Amino acid sequence: MKITCYLQGADTVIYERLAAGNDDLKKVTRAHLEQFGSAGLRTLCLAYRDLSPGTYESWNEKFIQAKSSLRDREKKLDEVYHVCRFLSVVGGWGCVLSMMVKVNE
């Protein structure tokens, strides 16, 4: 069974979590994001990491405990998000901020 963890967010957040390698794709994606940002668009980035079932199960147990914790919940959640490291970039896009606001409606 293949489990893939996807992470979407600001390019600065995603890029600090990327694995080494794929420098050409990172460079092209960064250039596209800069073009979108220069055009006044809100930029977002998507990356992924494949997980073994064992890694996922171990992480999920820790995540469930952290999210239901009454003490230091945010700190415990931050500690389990290590699975969101060593990602591979998929790409980036730009969107008009007013479109993002309407998503909640």
Secondary structure as GFF3:
##gff-version 3
##sequence-region A 1 105
A	DSSP	beta_strand	3	9	.	.	.	ID=ss1
A	DSSP	alpha_helix	11	15	.	.	.	ID=ss2
A	DSSP	alpha_helix	23	38	.	.	.	ID=ss3
A	DSSP	beta_strand	42	51	.	.	.	ID=ss4
A	DSSP	alpha_helix	53	67	.	.	.	ID=ss5
A	DSSP	alpha_helix	73	80	.	.	.	ID=ss6
A	DSSP	three_ten_helix	81	84	.	.	.	ID=ss7
A	DSSP	beta_strand	88	95	.	.	.	ID=ss8
A	DSSP	alpha_helix	97	103	.	.	.	ID=ss9
###
